[in-house]
Amino acid sequence: MALFGALLFLFCLVFHWSCAYHMRMTSGGNMDLSYDINAPKKSANLSINSSLLAQARELNINLSATLEQALADLVRQRKRELWLAENREAIAAYAGFVEENGVFSDGLRGF
């Protein structure tokens, strides 16, 4: 029984971390530390719709900053999707366990 308790405790810790990870991954802003924001810039050749490019220049839109933010958002989204897919079984198992047994603090909380 002690082994089961220890395993459950570890599982809860991992699940709690995963929730914290999920919150960080979806919170937006500069909380995403999945890439080095201080890494040197690297030039890249891109093909962009000429009409869209003309409008962006007319509106003084910083193309590099805009692309970098869009890529960071897309990378964050894809990593989240991959993480959820990789952990789907564990999340379902934990949800089933909680549904069946409740959580350890059920008798302690007053709400």
N, C-alpha and C positions, 0 to 999 in steps of 0.2 A: 504494500500500500504506500509505503514511503517513496518508492520509486515512481509510482503513478503521480503522487503529489509533486515530486521534483520535476517530472516531465511536464505536468500541467503548468507549474510555475514558469518553467522555461518557455513553454508555448505561449503563455500569456504575455511574457516579456517580449517575445518576438512579435506577437500580434500588436502589442502596444507600440513597439518601435515601428511596425509597418504603418500604423495609423499616423504616427508622427511623421514618417516619411511621406505618406500620402498628403498630409497637410502641407508639408514643405514643398512638395512637388506641384501642388495645385494652388498655392497661395499667391503666385505671381510676384511681380516686383523683382528686387535684386536678391531675394532670399535663396534663389537657385544657385547652388554651389557646384553644379555638375560640370562646370568648365571653368578654366582659369581666366578670369576677366582681365588679368594683367598680362596675359600671353601676348607676344608681339603680333601685330597685324600682318596679314599676308594678302598680297594682291591676288585678285581672281578676275578672269574674263567672263562676263555674263552677256547673254542676249536678252534684251528687254524690249517689249512692244514700244515702238517709237512714239506713238501718241501718248502712252502712259508716261514715258520718260520725259517728254516735253512738258506735260502737266506737272509732274513732280518737280522738275527744275523751276518751272514758273512759280510754284508754291514754296520754293526754297526748302524742299524736303531733303534731309540728309540721307542719301541712298545707303551709305555704308551702315549708319546707325540703325536705319529702318530694317535692312536685311538682317543685320546681326540680331536684333530683337526678335524678328520673325523666326529666324533659325533657332534661337534659344527657346522660344515658345514651342516650336515644332519638336525639337529634340526632347524637351521636358514632357510633352504630351506622348510621344512615342515610347519614351522610357517608362512612363507611367503605365501605358497599355501593356508593354512587355512584362513589367513587374506584376501587374494584376493577372495576366495570363499565366505566368510562372507560378503564382501563389494562389490561384483560384481554388484548388483542392484544399489547401490548408485553411483558407478563409472559410470555405463551406463547412469543413470539419469543425472548426472552432464555433461557427454560428450554430451548427447542430448541437454541439456540446452545451453551449449556453442556453439554447432553446430547451434542452432536456434537463439540465442541471442548474441553470441560473449562473450567476457570477458570484465570486467569493464574497463580495461586499453586500449581497442582498439583505442579509440580516443586520447590517451595520448602518446603512443609510436611512435617513429619515424623510426622504422625498419620494 
